[in-house]
Amino acid sequence: MEQHQAKGYITKKSKNSGLFQDFFKEGIDLLQGLSGANWTDYNEHDPGVTILENLAYALTELYYKTSLPIEQILADAKGGDLVSGDSGFFAPRDIFTTAPITAEDYAKVIIDQIDKVKNAWVDVVEISVAMEMENGTITTEKVLYDIKIEKYRGIDDTSIKEEVKRVFHACRNLGEDLLSVSLLNEVELELHLEVTLSSNSIAEKVLAEIYYRVNDYLSGAPRFYSKGEMELEDLSVEKIYDGPDMGGRFIKEGDLCPRITKVEFEEMKRIITNIDEVISVDLFDVHIHGEEILTEGYYQLEENEIAKIEIPKTDELVGYTMEKIRYKPNIKELMRYWYNLRAENYSNVRKMEAKNEKEVIAPHVPLHIGKYYSIREQFPLNYGIGTYGVSQDATPKRKAQAMQLKAFLLPFEQLMVNYLEQLEGVYSLFDPQSTKDSSYNYGEVRYSYEEMGQAGKNSHSKKINEELDALLCKDKGETSWEDVLQKLNAKVDVNAMGRLHKAMDNMLSRYAEHFPNDILRKLNMEVFGSDSSTTFERKLLSYKRKFISSYAELGAHRLQSFDYTQKDNILSHSTLVQKMALLLAVQQNSENGVQPLREVVAQSGLRVVNLGESKSDEENDYEIGFAEKRLEGLFGVLEDEGEQPFVLTGKSKNVLDEVLRFGVQSGNFTLKSSSSGKDRQYFVDFRNKEIVYTSKSKKKAAEGMNRLIGRLQSFNENSERIYLVEHKLLYPDYNQSVFSFTLDIELRDGGVLTLYDAQKLSFEQRNTEVKHLLSDLRTLANEEEKESGRSEHESKFIVEQGLGKLVVQWSGGASGELDLEGKSLNQSHPHLDSMALFKVLLSTADIKVHNKVFYGGACVDEDELNGQMTFVLPAWPVRFQHKIFRDLFEQLVFEHAPAYMLTHIKWLGIYEMLEFENRHTAWRKALSQRSDSKYFAGHAYAMYQALMDD
């Protein structure tokens, strides 16, 4: 029925109108149509009309409760406040905010989380990768972050750097890393100031405001705003929460201004004159270290500096004129106003406290939706079906009539109770924390067990009575109607799993997310057989529920990597891996990450034994088996404990792939027996090819076969894992002198001159060297020759003629040789000297930069470390072997991996995977203590080799 819209007033109803009357009238119409003249009377004294009235009242109550707002129903069903995340509903703060993505986002988070930080500037470090000589443009790649911090005055700075690093690494994204954190040094400027103020001004207060505003221009702190203040800006909810979550407080877009590196004096004077009480600026001199610097018009700060204006210590440096009379300010009063302004500003910045508790979507108001008052109790007492029943002196016939009416009402009451229970159960139906696998709810009508039996008895049908006894489980000693309802519900709720999946899919669609249901089901059917479908549906449902319950985290931090600085959490993985594992129903089976494969193998009892002595796979037989007890050590030898162990053979150490692919389906095993007699044996045959198990007992052979299948299935599931390695994290310590470069200069005549730097520098030093070298090459190529034919860059480039070679050396250390095909310089270009020849060849050349990093004696091109990541997966689990799974995995990687990263996928066999995991664990441990450069470099290079090996 339609819900009535609120009009602001109560609509007067016509006589005999309303929901109850509608139900009652519809019931009368149905009765008249169904019974016609057989119905004795339709007036109020008729028992049938009384029954209909009571049913109409009950339906009215059901309709009223159903029409309540869904948030109130959910809160009542939960029995508490409906908070963000319940039933898949999220507050804006949880669903619209994101982890830091831009450099500005990182700055906001640092300022928000560290009270000692006044301001932060996060710069992206770029490295040069190419230069086009014709237009002089240099192509760069953004690779790292450099963070500069301004702290509040008077605060100890010993721990700020470490706190900044902690905040950054806690929210670091894939493919990103931190180069350095530095605290800016204060450069104190001294201002000599004379101003004319309006009459009735409080001079010291105005002067304090002048110094405060000028300092705010030089190094102001961004202000925090409350949600209410942001709403006054007429911003949409999405816009308000666009950015990182700062616990209910906000920094407006654009409030993070660029760091002032050039102090403009005219801008300072403009700020002063814009103060209402200031009529004119009569004297404006800026000094540093006692020297006047105003004449230059600006002051250039160094890279690690930030400017401040000192508050004058004496009245010699500041004065004001009011009504043509010159005054000296009271310095103590000026300082008092100054401190008040600072305190007020700090209060504005930090006044909102972060709220970590979950936001309430709907408060709990007890509605008792599931409560039901039996319609039996609403009948007149003379009906004898209420609490008091019929008189003890009533005739058997009268008692039977009352019991008959109870039986008649039972189906109606049970349906109404069930409907209310279903309505109250909506919360659990959409609760991602639920573990229920039923979709129908039922309630218990408060009839006694004996009443149920007697009300349903039929003296004319022995069959009905027998069926009723069976239904009531009389022979099993059941003593409650609840037991009966539970069994009935189980028979009816046969499509529960499908409905629960639809509920979860509906919730996923709210966030534009979906599970590849059809593909996963088809894959499971093909590799495990139809017998596994029920188990798989439950497993898939649990992954959907887990996905939804953690969606706020998965959604907001979809690009977030792991915090590699945590030494006690080296098995953690990125949000992307978590999401991929959930979407693919992959069990990352450990609290902190995947369970090590070595443990999985040991727990399974798996062994692979080379039966031959040749190193060639084709010339040897291999056995694969599962021990009945856990083996000590990897791939141990099985011991026969009265029964032959499971043994399968093959011609390759990868026999495991075939065994896992076919051994998880019972249809690939056959139970056979030898000829009859005392020595009769039972065999478990695998794919009609080999006997894998024998026993003298048929029962034990069958049990062994089922045990083997179970072990193979378990080993499959526990072997599934997803690793993701960011190549960026293979960089050694950026401060170590292990970085170098080469430049390939494509010359205009088709030749290539390679300049290489023999010295090793730190990361920043190398980048500076490349930047200067490219700049000098560009200048050299574009400048005009002087009359002498000599270049101004002759001091930076030394160009000499060798026998058939052109030798170039740059003052920074880079050098190279160009082969002139065996000709001398004069033979090939007789009219040019060495420098002129180099300029001519260089004028239209393009340059490619190859940045290098050294791991001991090994050299790696940094192109392979920047903007790339590799997924590593085991190749042998039965699902992972299937083309459907691999295609699906690649598709999901394409959909969910960040576009700025080049992604690779590696599938490794069991031996290669074991070796990879060993390297990965050692590398992650070393990564958490990266400052130990030699220790880390060795493990990082081993990890690099594991990723690059085919």
Beta strands, then each sheet from edge to edge (+ up, - down):
strand 1: 82-83
strand 2: 117-132
strand 3: 137-151
strand 4: 178-183
strand 5: 185-197
strand 6: 225-226
strand 7: 249-250
strand 8: 262-264
strand 9: 278-288
strand 10: 291-292
strand 11: 298-300
strand 12: 305-309
strand 13: 318-322
strand 14: 325-327
strand 15: 360-362
strand 16: 606-610
strand 17: 622-626
strand 18: 646-650
strand 19: 669-673
strand 20: 682-686
strand 21: 690-695
strand 22: 723-726
strand 23: 739-746
strand 24: 752-757
strand 25: 797-802
strand 26: 805-810
strand 27: 814-819
strand 28: 846-855
strand 29: 858-861
strand 30: 868-874
strand 31: 902-908
sheet 1: 1+ 15-
sheet 2: 4+ 3+ 2- 28+ 23- 24+ 27- 26+ 25-
sheet 3: 4+ 3+ 2- 28+ 29-
sheet 4: 10+ 9- 5+ 12+
sheet 5: 10+ 9- 5+ 13+ 14-
sheet 6: 6+ 7-
sheet 7: 8+ 11-
sheet 8: 16+ 17- 18+
sheet 9: 19+ 20- 21+
sheet 10: 22+ 30- 31-
end
